[in-house]
Amino acid sequence: MDSMPSHPLTVGFDLDMTLIDTRPGIKAAYLALSDETGTPIDADLVVSRLGPPVDDELRNWFPADAVAATADRYREIYPTYAIAPSLALPGARESLAAIRGRGGRAIVVTAKHRPSAELHLAHLGMEPDALIGGLWAEAKGEALREHGADVYVGDHTGDIRGARTAGALSVAVTTGPCDAEELRAAGADVVLSSLTDFPSWLDAYAA
């Protein structure tokens, strides 16, 4: 894909560690969950590997038959602990503006519970053209295809799998748990150090 599509450009973004740094908030939420349940959780380890759905992470700390209910409780307490401490990553707002400046659409496709994702975006004053939650890896591809996404930007190998499933260009950023080598090995078409590099990349892509 070396030329701009003829229809309006649509770029999809992952949320956690792509657009926003949710580590402080998620750490606080896991510590609160640990206190409430009496189950030890290494919250620093948890936030070092964000990306997969919360149920996947909770299986490391809770018995299988307790995961679903614990995930529900995590989502209940999440707004109290996780929204305020989480910040936009450098270049996030500028990247959304760059897409809009070209008459394009910016959508968010995330594994996060949609109401939680909405709270994060509203708190930070970021307004995507569409928000789809609760999808991970290849399942993200279905939403990307449905919305006609040309590009998907993410920080995890699971995001690359989603982009490839959709036939979208995979742009990876190294602001999450995966380094450049891992992202390239997983099939990323483009690897950027952060979203601060995205507007200039978009200019080159458009040219």
C-alpha positions as CSV (number, residue, x, y, z in Angstrom):
1,M,0.0,0.0,0.0
2,D,2.0,3.0,-1.2
3,S,-0.8,5.3,-2.4
4,M,-3.7,6.9,-0.6
5,P,-7.1,5.2,-1.0
6,S,-9.7,6.9,-3.1
7,H,-12.3,7.0,-0.3
8,P,-11.8,9.1,2.8
9,L,-8.8,7.9,4.8
10,T,-9.8,5.8,7.9
11,V,-7.2,5.1,10.5
12,G,-7.9,2.8,13.5
13,F,-6.0,3.2,16.8
14,D,-5.6,0.9,19.7
15,L,-6.2,2.6,23.0
16,D,-4.0,1.4,25.9
17,M,-0.3,2.4,25.4
18,T,-1.1,3.6,21.9
19,L,-3.2,6.7,22.4
20,I,-3.2,6.8,26.2
21,D,-0.8,5.7,29.0
22,T,-3.2,3.8,31.2
23,R,-0.5,2.2,33.4
24,P,-1.0,4.5,36.4
25,G,-4.8,4.0,36.4
26,I,-4.7,0.3,35.7
27,K,-2.1,-0.3,38.4
28,A,-4.4,1.6,40.9
29,A,-7.4,-0.5,39.9
30,Y,-5.5,-3.8,40.3
31,L,-4.2,-2.8,43.7
32,A,-7.7,-1.9,44.8
33,L,-8.9,-5.3,43.4
34,S,-6.1,-7.0,45.3
35,D,-7.0,-5.3,48.6
36,E,-10.7,-6.1,48.1
37,T,-10.3,-9.8,47.3
38,G,-7.3,-10.5,49.5
39,T,-5.5,-12.0,46.5
40,P,-1.9,-10.8,45.9
41,I,-1.5,-9.3,42.4
42,D,1.8,-7.9,41.1
43,A,0.4,-4.8,39.6
44,D,3.7,-3.6,38.2
45,L,4.0,-6.9,36.2
46,V,0.4,-6.5,35.0
47,V,1.0,-3.0,33.6
48,S,4.2,-4.2,31.9
49,R,2.2,-6.4,29.5
50,L,-1.0,-4.5,28.7
51,G,-2.9,-5.5,25.6
52,P,-4.9,-8.7,26.0
53,P,-8.3,-8.6,27.6
54,V,-8.6,-8.3,31.4
55,D,-10.0,-11.9,31.7
56,D,-6.7,-13.2,30.2
57,E,-4.7,-11.3,32.8
58,L,-6.9,-12.3,35.8
59,R,-6.3,-16.0,35.0
60,N,-2.8,-15.5,36.2
61,W,-4.0,-14.5,39.7
62,F,-7.5,-16.1,40.3
63,P,-8.9,-19.6,39.9
64,A,-10.6,-20.2,36.5
65,D,-14.1,-20.4,38.1
66,A,-13.6,-16.9,39.7
67,V,-12.3,-15.0,36.6
68,A,-15.6,-13.9,35.1
69,A,-17.0,-12.5,38.3
70,T,-13.7,-10.9,39.2
71,A,-13.5,-9.3,35.8
72,D,-17.0,-7.9,36.3
73,R,-15.9,-6.4,39.6
74,Y,-12.7,-5.0,38.1
75,R,-14.9,-3.2,35.5
76,E,-17.1,-1.9,38.2
77,I,-14.3,-0.3,40.2
78,Y,-12.3,0.8,37.1
79,P,-13.9,4.3,36.7
80,T,-13.1,5.1,40.4
81,Y,-9.4,4.3,40.1
82,A,-8.2,4.3,36.5
83,I,-9.6,7.3,34.6
84,A,-8.1,10.3,36.4
85,P,-4.4,9.1,36.6
86,S,-4.2,8.0,32.9
87,L,-2.8,10.5,30.4
88,A,-2.7,11.0,26.6
89,L,0.6,9.7,25.1
90,P,2.8,12.2,23.3
91,G,1.6,12.8,19.8
92,A,-1.8,11.3,20.3
93,R,-3.9,14.4,19.9
94,E,-1.7,15.6,17.0
95,S,-2.1,12.3,15.2
96,L,-5.9,12.5,15.4
97,A,-5.7,16.1,14.2
98,A,-3.4,15.2,11.3
99,I,-6.0,12.6,10.1
100,R,-8.9,15.1,10.4
101,G,-6.8,17.7,8.6
102,R,-6.7,15.4,5.6
103,G,-10.5,14.9,5.7
104,G,-10.0,11.4,7.2
105,R,-11.7,9.5,10.0
106,A,-10.0,8.3,13.2
107,I,-11.6,5.3,15.0
108,V,-10.6,3.5,18.2
109,V,-10.7,-0.3,18.3
110,T,-9.7,-1.7,21.7
111,A,-9.9,-4.8,23.9
112,K,-11.0,-2.5,26.7
113,H,-14.6,-2.6,28.0
114,R,-16.3,0.1,25.9
115,P,-17.8,2.2,28.7
116,S,-14.3,2.4,30.3
117,A,-12.8,3.4,27.0
118,E,-15.5,6.1,26.6
119,L,-14.6,7.5,30.0
120,H,-10.9,7.7,29.2
121,L,-11.5,9.5,25.9
122,A,-14.0,11.9,27.4
123,H,-11.7,12.7,30.3
124,L,-8.9,13.5,27.9
125,G,-11.1,15.4,25.5
126,M,-10.3,13.0,22.6
127,E,-13.2,12.3,20.2
128,P,-12.8,9.5,17.7
129,D,-15.3,9.1,14.9
130,A,-16.2,5.6,16.2
131,L,-15.3,3.6,19.2
132,I,-15.4,-0.2,19.3
133,G,-14.5,-2.1,22.5
134,G,-14.1,-5.6,23.7
135,L,-12.1,-6.9,20.7
136,W,-8.7,-8.4,20.8
137,A,-6.2,-9.5,18.1
138,E,-7.9,-11.0,15.0
139,A,-11.3,-10.0,16.3
140,K,-10.2,-6.4,15.9
141,G,-9.9,-7.1,12.2
142,E,-13.7,-7.6,11.8
143,A,-14.4,-4.1,13.2
144,L,-11.6,-2.5,11.1
145,R,-13.0,-4.1,8.0
146,E,-16.5,-3.0,8.8
147,H,-15.4,0.6,9.2
148,G,-13.2,0.5,6.1
149,A,-9.9,1.1,7.9
150,D,-6.9,1.6,5.7
151,V,-4.4,1.7,8.5
152,Y,-4.4,0.3,12.1
153,V,-2.0,1.8,14.7
154,G,-1.2,-0.3,17.8
155,D,1.6,-1.2,20.2
156,H,1.1,-5.0,20.5
157,T,1.6,-8.0,18.3
158,G,-2.1,-8.6,18.7
159,D,-2.8,-5.3,17.0
160,I,-0.7,-6.4,14.1
161,R,-2.7,-9.5,13.8
162,G,-5.9,-7.4,13.8
163,A,-4.5,-5.2,11.0
164,R,-3.5,-8.1,8.9
165,T,-6.9,-9.8,9.4
166,A,-8.5,-6.6,8.1
167,G,-6.1,-6.2,5.2
168,A,-5.1,-2.8,6.7
169,L,-1.6,-1.4,6.8
170,S,-0.1,-2.2,10.2
171,V,1.6,0.8,11.9
172,A,3.2,-0.2,15.3
173,V,4.5,2.1,18.0
174,T,7.0,1.0,20.6
175,T,5.2,2.8,23.5
176,G,3.7,-0.5,24.8
177,P,5.1,-3.8,25.9
178,C,6.6,-4.9,22.6
179,D,9.9,-3.6,21.2
180,A,10.6,-2.7,17.6
181,E,12.2,-6.1,16.8
182,E,9.2,-8.0,18.2
183,L,6.8,-5.8,16.3
184,R,8.7,-6.2,13.0
185,A,8.9,-10.0,13.5
186,A,5.1,-10.1,14.0
187,G,4.7,-8.4,10.6
188,A,4.3,-4.7,11.3
189,D,4.5,-2.8,8.0
190,V,5.8,0.4,9.8
191,V,7.4,0.8,13.2
192,L,7.5,4.2,14.9
193,S,9.0,5.1,18.2
194,S,5.8,6.9,19.3
195,L,2.9,8.8,17.9
196,T,5.0,11.9,17.8
197,D,6.3,10.5,14.5
198,F,2.9,9.7,13.1
199,P,1.9,13.0,11.5
200,S,5.1,13.2,9.5
201,W,4.7,9.5,8.5
202,L,1.1,10.3,7.4
203,D,2.5,13.1,5.2
204,A,4.9,10.7,3.5
205,Y,2.1,8.1,3.1
206,A,-0.2,10.6,1.5
207,A,2.6,11.8,-0.8
